[in-house]
């Protein structure tokens, strides 16, 4: 499945519709950095979607963000940070959770369970129900 066909892309496209603006996908900020790599440099961490006109970042957090998933965590391989990918993901999520609001942006986290999804966290793509759920979630930000 390509990124354009992913559940993340589907959710961000719905957010575009609710917000009336196309967000920037995989946006990066100078102040949101990963750990220092082998070359001594820290890379900018991407966010799923950024809507500058709304000062808003949306992160779509699939099941691997909240529970162990061996395929994504790769527990037998350590990252440059010395931890497996699941632990690094949790650290980077925490960094986003702290740094995005600290830099004056609103952060909305969307999880599969908040939309029409099966038990494994795959979205069913019930467009009207998902749009309705996102309208409610985003309306709490007084976005106009």
C-alpha positions in Angstrom: 0.0 0.0 0.0 1.4 3.4 -0.9 1.4 6.4 1.4 -1.4 8.0 -0.7 -3.6 5.0 -0.1 -2.8 4.7 3.7 -5.2 5.2 6.6 -3.1 8.2 7.5 -3.6 9.8 4.1 -7.3 9.1 4.3 -7.6 10.8 7.7 -5.5 13.8 6.7 -7.7 14.2 3.5 -10.8 14.3 5.7 -9.1 16.9 8.0 -8.5 19.0 4.8 -12.2 18.8 4.1 -13.2 19.8 7.7 -10.6 22.6 7.9 -11.2 24.0 4.4 -7.5 24.0 3.7 -5.0 21.5 2.4 -2.5 20.7 5.1 1.2 20.0 4.5 2.0 16.3 4.7 5.1 15.1 6.5 6.0 18.7 7.5 9.2 19.3 9.5 10.2 22.0 11.9 13.7 23.2 12.8 12.8 22.7 16.5 11.4 19.2 16.3 14.4 16.9 16.2 15.2 13.2 16.5 18.2 11.8 18.3 21.7 12.4 17.1 22.7 10.0 14.4 26.0 8.4 13.5 27.0 11.5 11.6 26.6 13.6 14.7 23.5 15.4 13.4 19.9 15.3 14.5 17.2 14.9 11.8 14.0 16.9 11.8 11.1 14.7 12.8 8.0 14.8 10.5 4.5 15.4 11.6 1.7 13.8 9.8 -0.2 16.9 8.8 0.3 20.7 9.4 -2.3 23.4 8.7 -0.4 26.7 9.0 -3.6 28.8 8.7 -5.0 27.0 11.8 -1.7 26.7 13.6 -2.6 23.0 13.9 -0.7 19.7 13.7 -2.7 16.4 13.4 -1.0 13.2 14.2 -2.7 10.0 13.2 -1.5 7.3 15.7 -2.1 3.8 14.4 -2.1 0.9 16.8 1.7 0.5 16.9 1.8 3.8 18.7 -0.2 2.4 21.6 0.7 -1.3 21.8 3.6 -3.5 20.8 3.6 -4.7 17.2 6.6 -6.8 16.4 6.6 -6.0 12.7 7.0 -2.3 13.5 9.0 -2.4 16.7 11.8 -4.7 15.4 12.8 -5.7 19.0 15.8 -7.6 17.8 17.4 -4.5 16.2 18.5 -1.4 18.0 18.3 2.1 16.5 21.1 4.6 16.6 19.6 5.7 20.0 20.3 2.3 21.5 16.7 1.3 21.8 14.3 -0.8 19.6 12.1 1.0 17.2 9.0 0.7 19.4 10.7 2.5 22.2 12.1 5.1 19.9 8.6 5.7 18.5 7.3 6.3 22.0 10.1 8.7 22.7 9.5 10.6 19.5 5.7 10.7 20.1 6.4 12.2 23.5 8.7 14.7 22.0 6.0 15.8 19.5 3.4 15.9 22.3 5.6 18.3 24.3 7.3 20.4 21.6 4.4 21.1 19.3 2.3 22.9 22.0 5.5 24.5 23.4 6.0 26.2 20.0 2.5 27.7 19.9 0.8 25.1 17.7 -2.3 23.1 18.6 -1.9 19.3 18.5 -4.7 16.9 17.7 -4.1 13.2 18.0 -6.4 10.9 16.1 -6.6 7.2 16.8 -8.3 4.5 14.9 -10.7 3.8 17.8 -12.1 7.3 17.4 -13.2 6.5 13.8 -14.9 3.6 12.1 -12.3 0.8 12.5 -12.1 -2.9 12.9 -10.7 -4.6 16.1 -7.2 -4.6 14.5 -7.3 -0.8 14.1 -7.7 -0.8 10.3 -10.1 1.9 9.2 -13.4 0.8 7.6 -13.5 4.1 5.7 -17.1 5.0 6.5 -16.5 8.5 5.1 -19.6 10.2 6.6 -19.1 8.7 10.1 -15.4 9.5 10.0 -16.0 13.1 8.8 -18.6 13.5 11.6 -16.1 12.3 14.2 -13.4 14.6 12.9 -15.7 17.6 12.8 -16.5 17.0 16.5 -12.8 16.5 17.4 -11.6 19.5 15.5 -14.5 21.8 16.5 -13.3 21.7 20.1 -10.4 23.9 18.9 -12.8 26.7 17.8 -11.5 26.5 14.2 -13.3 28.7 11.9 
